[in-house]
């Protein structure tokens, strides 16, 4: 039987998504979520969420003990480059687990068991190439994968000694863990059903919509998400009000987009069993409220603000891709 531990070292103020993420984690009772943080957490956590209190310097010291050269781990965001090494860094917490993984907290989680299935876990050594969720088989080969040379270079040593962030947990200039995995013949499932938020530099036009598996919809279609008792549905709306179809997704990633949460959700005093996610906020009513909001002045103003941000971005980075 597979046992999966998902590892989340996080230092500094928790994101507004945290309490919603925590409730979604509780619904994913077949997975263990391991948090390492310097932040105060709710006194009572779900049974499958474990927390270890530590400071960022303590975490850095723990990692440094594994290597005989000085690490450039100077700020929490740099942890992303160390994610492929988590199988070694957290080996003491991974005893008895068949798989380990890492992810982001700026996500709305769905039903992981519907996507990280026994069939996929048994067949593949790695599931998903993305830093916002990636799962590895807990074996010496996969735990040391990041150490493998790529085109004759020990890329990991360069990355670990450079204070800049390099997204080594994904592609980094064609030399990230994904390229290393491909070069080493790792059996990988890359088509995990996830949803993200489009970013303007990817399309050279204004994007204020969700995308599903990297594919955008026509301009007269909107994507909204329905989170309902642990399951996440992407619903296609025509003209902002008619539901054309709904499909389950593993999670939605917001790529640092600012999402407005109702105060009780951001503070964790009340997380409803059902809510809707539109591109810039959480709505706790039903579909009529969603349709009303997508036609509102507030939403049009948010769109206008996004357009102004996009214009500034294009002026600053005219050759952005």
C-alpha positions as CSV (number, residue, x, y, z in Angstrom):
1,X,0.0,0.0,0.0
2,X,1.3,3.4,-0.9
3,X,2.0,6.1,1.7
4,X,2.7,9.6,0.6
5,X,4.2,12.5,2.5
6,X,4.0,16.0,1.1
7,X,6.6,18.3,2.5
8,X,6.1,22.1,3.1
9,X,8.9,24.1,4.7
10,X,7.5,27.6,4.9
11,X,9.0,30.6,6.8
12,X,7.5,34.0,7.2
13,X,3.8,35.2,7.2
14,X,1.4,32.5,6.0
15,X,-0.5,33.3,2.8
16,X,-4.2,34.0,2.9
17,X,-4.8,30.6,1.3
18,X,-3.4,28.8,4.3
19,X,-6.6,28.0,6.3
20,X,-8.4,27.0,3.1
21,X,-5.4,24.8,2.2
22,X,-5.6,23.3,5.7
23,X,-9.2,22.3,5.3
24,X,-8.6,20.8,1.9
25,X,-5.7,18.9,3.4
26,X,-8.0,17.4,6.0
27,X,-10.2,16.1,3.3
28,X,-7.2,14.4,1.7
29,X,-7.0,11.9,4.6
30,X,-5.0,9.4,2.5
31,X,-2.0,11.8,2.3
32,X,0.2,13.2,5.1
33,X,1.1,16.9,5.0
34,X,4.3,17.8,6.9
35,X,4.8,21.5,7.7
36,X,8.1,23.0,8.9
37,X,7.5,26.6,9.9
38,X,8.3,29.5,12.3
39,X,4.7,30.6,12.3
40,X,2.0,30.0,14.9
41,X,-0.5,27.4,13.7
42,X,-4.0,26.5,14.9
43,X,-3.8,24.6,18.2
44,X,-5.7,21.6,16.7
45,X,-4.6,20.4,13.3
46,X,-6.2,17.7,11.1
47,X,-4.9,14.2,12.0
48,X,-3.0,14.0,8.7
49,X,-1.2,17.4,9.1
50,X,2.0,17.4,11.2
51,X,3.9,20.5,12.0
52,X,7.5,21.0,13.3
53,X,8.3,24.4,14.6
54,X,11.7,25.7,13.6
55,X,13.3,28.9,12.6
56,X,14.7,29.5,9.1
57,X,18.3,29.5,10.5
58,X,17.6,26.2,12.1
59,X,16.3,24.8,8.8
60,X,19.4,26.1,7.0
61,X,21.7,24.5,9.6
62,X,19.8,21.2,9.1
63,X,20.3,21.3,5.4
64,X,23.9,22.5,5.6
65,X,24.9,19.4,7.6
66,X,24.3,17.2,4.5
67,X,26.9,19.0,2.4
68,X,30.6,19.7,2.6
69,X,30.5,23.0,0.8
70,X,28.8,26.3,1.9
71,X,25.2,26.7,0.8
72,X,23.7,30.0,-0.5
73,X,20.5,29.5,1.4
74,X,20.0,33.1,2.4
75,X,16.2,33.6,2.1
76,X,13.2,31.3,2.3
77,X,12.2,31.6,-1.4
78,X,15.5,29.9,-2.2
79,X,14.2,26.7,-0.6
80,X,12.4,26.0,-4.0
81,X,15.8,25.2,-5.5
82,X,16.4,22.6,-2.8
83,X,13.1,20.8,-3.2
84,X,14.5,18.0,-5.4
85,X,16.8,17.1,-2.5
86,X,13.9,16.8,0.0
87,X,14.2,13.0,-0.1
88,X,17.6,13.4,1.6
89,X,17.0,16.5,3.6
90,X,13.9,15.0,5.3
91,X,14.9,11.4,5.2
92,X,14.3,11.2,9.0
93,X,10.6,12.0,8.5
94,X,10.2,9.8,5.4
95,X,10.8,6.4,7.0
96,X,7.9,4.1,6.1
97,X,6.6,6.2,3.2
98,X,6.6,4.9,-0.4
99,X,6.5,8.4,-1.9
100,X,7.3,12.0,-1.0
101,X,6.6,15.2,-2.7
102,X,6.5,19.0,-2.4
103,X,4.2,21.8,-3.3
104,X,3.0,25.4,-2.8
105,X,0.5,26.8,-0.4
106,X,-1.0,29.3,-2.9
107,X,-3.3,26.5,-4.2
108,X,-6.9,25.3,-3.8
109,X,-6.6,21.5,-3.4
110,X,-9.1,19.0,-4.8
111,X,-9.3,15.3,-4.2
112,X,-5.7,14.1,-4.6
113,X,-6.7,10.5,-4.4
114,X,-8.6,10.8,-7.7
115,X,-5.5,11.9,-9.5
116,X,-2.5,10.5,-7.5
117,X,-4.0,7.0,-8.0
118,X,-2.4,3.6,-7.0
119,X,-2.0,2.9,-10.7
120,X,0.0,6.1,-11.4
121,X,2.0,5.8,-8.2
122,X,2.9,2.2,-9.0
123,X,3.8,2.8,-12.6
124,X,5.7,6.1,-12.4
125,X,8.8,7.2,-10.5
126,X,7.7,10.8,-10.6
127,X,4.4,12.5,-11.0
128,X,4.2,16.0,-12.3
129,X,7.1,18.3,-13.3
130,X,5.8,21.4,-11.5
131,X,7.1,22.9,-8.3
132,X,3.5,23.6,-7.1
133,X,3.1,19.8,-6.8
134,X,5.5,17.0,-7.6
135,X,5.6,13.5,-6.2
136,X,8.7,11.2,-6.2
137,X,9.0,7.5,-5.4
138,X,10.9,7.1,-2.1
139,X,13.9,5.2,-3.4
140,X,17.7,5.9,-3.3
141,X,17.6,6.5,-7.1
142,X,15.0,9.2,-6.9
143,X,16.2,10.7,-3.6
144,X,19.6,11.3,-5.3
145,X,18.3,12.1,-8.7
146,X,19.2,15.8,-8.3
147,X,22.8,14.9,-7.9
148,X,23.1,13.3,-11.4
149,X,25.3,15.3,-13.8
150,X,23.6,16.9,-16.7
151,X,25.6,17.3,-19.9
152,X,28.8,16.7,-17.8
153,X,28.0,19.3,-15.1
154,X,26.9,18.9,-11.6
155,X,24.2,21.5,-11.9
156,X,22.9,21.1,-8.4
157,X,26.2,22.3,-6.9
158,X,26.1,25.5,-9.0
159,X,22.5,26.1,-7.9
160,X,23.0,25.3,-4.2
161,X,25.9,27.8,-4.1
162,X,24.2,30.6,-5.9
163,X,21.8,32.8,-3.8
164,X,19.7,33.6,-6.8
165,X,16.5,31.6,-7.4
166,X,16.8,29.3,-10.4
167,X,13.6,27.2,-10.4
168,X,15.8,24.1,-10.2
169,X,12.7,22.2,-9.0
170,X,11.3,22.6,-12.6
171,X,13.3,23.6,-15.7
172,X,15.8,26.3,-14.9
173,X,17.3,27.4,-18.3
174,X,17.0,23.9,-19.7
175,X,19.0,22.3,-16.8
176,X,16.5,21.8,-14.0
177,X,15.4,18.6,-12.4
178,X,12.9,17.9,-15.2
179,X,15.8,17.7,-17.8
180,X,17.8,15.6,-15.4
181,X,14.9,13.2,-15.0
182,X,14.5,12.9,-18.7
183,X,18.2,12.3,-19.2
184,X,18.2,9.6,-16.6
185,X,15.2,7.8,-18.1
186,X,12.9,8.4,-15.1
187,X,9.4,7.1,-15.7
188,X,7.3,10.3,-15.3
189,X,3.7,11.1,-15.5
190,X,3.5,14.7,-16.8
191,X,-0.2,15.3,-17.5
192,X,-1.5,15.7,-14.0
193,X,-4.9,17.4,-14.2
194,X,-4.2,20.8,-12.8
195,X,-5.3,24.4,-13.4
196,X,-3.4,27.6,-13.3
197,X,-3.8,31.3,-13.7
198,X,-2.6,32.8,-17.0
199,X,0.2,35.3,-16.7
200,X,0.4,38.2,-19.2
201,X,4.0,37.5,-20.3
202,X,3.0,34.1,-21.5
203,X,0.5,35.3,-24.1
204,X,1.7,38.9,-25.0
205,X,-1.9,40.0,-24.2
206,X,-4.1,40.8,-21.3
207,X,-5.0,37.6,-19.4
208,X,-7.4,37.7,-16.5
209,X,-8.7,34.2,-16.7
210,X,-7.8,30.7,-15.6
211,X,-6.3,28.2,-17.9
212,X,-6.7,24.4,-17.7
213,X,-3.7,22.2,-18.3
214,X,-2.1,25.1,-20.1
215,X,-4.9,25.6,-22.6
216,X,-6.9,28.8,-22.7
217,X,-10.6,29.2,-23.6
218,X,-12.2,31.5,-26.2
219,X,-12.8,35.1,-25.0
220,X,-16.6,34.5,-24.5
221,X,-15.9,31.7,-22.0
222,X,-15.0,32.1,-18.3
223,X,-13.6,29.5,-15.9
224,X,-14.7,29.5,-12.3
225,X,-14.0,26.9,-9.7
226,X,-16.3,25.2,-7.3
227,X,-14.8,23.7,-4.2
228,X,-17.2,21.3,-2.6
229,X,-16.3,19.1,0.4
230,X,-12.8,18.3,-0.7
231,X,-13.4,18.2,-4.5
232,X,-12.5,20.9,-6.9
233,X,-14.5,21.4,-10.1
234,X,-13.6,23.7,-13.0
235,X,-16.8,25.0,-14.5
236,X,-17.0,26.7,-17.9
237,X,-19.4,29.6,-18.1
238,X,-20.8,31.2,-21.2
239,X,-21.4,34.9,-21.0
240,X,-20.5,34.8,-17.3
241,X,-23.7,33.0,-16.2
242,X,-24.5,29.7,-18.0
243,X,-22.6,26.6,-16.9
244,X,-21.6,24.5,-19.9
245,X,-19.7,21.8,-18.1
246,X,-17.8,21.0,-14.9
247,X,-14.8,18.8,-14.5
248,X,-12.8,17.7,-11.5
249,X,-9.2,18.9,-11.1
250,X,-6.4,17.9,-8.7
251,X,-5.8,21.5,-7.7
252,X,-5.7,25.1,-8.9
253,X,-2.5,27.2,-8.6
254,X,-2.7,31.0,-8.4
255,X,1.0,31.9,-9.2
256,X,1.1,34.8,-6.7
257,X,-2.1,36.3,-8.0
258,X,-3.9,38.3,-5.3
259,X,-7.1,36.6,-4.4
260,X,-9.5,38.4,-2.1
261,X,-10.8,36.1,0.6
262,X,-13.7,36.7,2.9
263,X,-12.3,37.8,6.3
264,X,-13.5,34.6,8.1
265,X,-11.7,32.4,5.5
266,X,-8.5,34.3,5.6
267,X,-8.5,34.3,9.4
268,X,-9.6,30.7,9.6
269,X,-12.6,31.3,11.8
270,X,-14.9,29.7,9.3
271,X,-14.2,27.8,6.1
272,X,-17.4,26.8,4.4
273,X,-17.9,23.4,2.8
274,X,-18.6,25.0,-0.5
275,X,-17.3,28.1,-2.2
276,X,-16.6,29.5,-5.7
277,X,-13.3,30.9,-7.0
278,X,-13.4,33.6,-9.7
279,X,-10.1,35.0,-11.1
280,X,-9.7,37.6,-8.3
281,X,-11.7,36.5,-5.3
282,X,-13.5,33.8,-3.3
283,X,-17.3,33.9,-3.3
284,X,-19.3,31.9,-0.7
285,X,-22.7,32.2,-2.3
286,X,-24.2,30.2,-5.2
287,X,-23.9,30.5,-8.9
288,X,-26.3,33.5,-9.1
289,X,-23.9,35.5,-6.9
290,X,-21.0,34.4,-9.2
291,X,-22.9,35.6,-12.3
292,X,-23.8,38.8,-10.6
293,X,-20.2,39.5,-9.6
294,X,-18.8,38.7,-13.1
295,X,-21.2,41.4,-14.4
296,X,-20.4,43.9,-11.7
297,X,-18.6,47.2,-11.7
298,X,-16.1,45.9,-9.2
299,X,-15.1,43.1,-11.6
300,X,-14.9,45.4,-14.5
301,X,-12.7,47.7,-12.4
302,X,-10.5,44.7,-11.5
303,X,-10.2,43.9,-15.2
304,X,-9.2,47.5,-15.9
305,X,-6.6,47.4,-13.2
306,X,-5.2,44.2,-14.6
307,X,-5.1,45.8,-18.1
308,X,-3.1,48.8,-16.7
309,X,-0.7,46.4,-14.9
310,X,-0.3,44.6,-18.2
311,X,0.5,47.8,-20.1
312,X,3.2,48.7,-17.5
313,X,4.6,45.2,-17.7
314,X,4.8,45.3,-21.5
315,X,6.5,48.7,-21.4
316,X,9.1,47.4,-18.9
317,X,9.6,44.1,-20.6
318,X,8.8,44.6,-24.3
319,X,10.4,41.3,-25.3
320,X,8.9,39.2,-22.6
321,X,7.6,35.8,-23.8
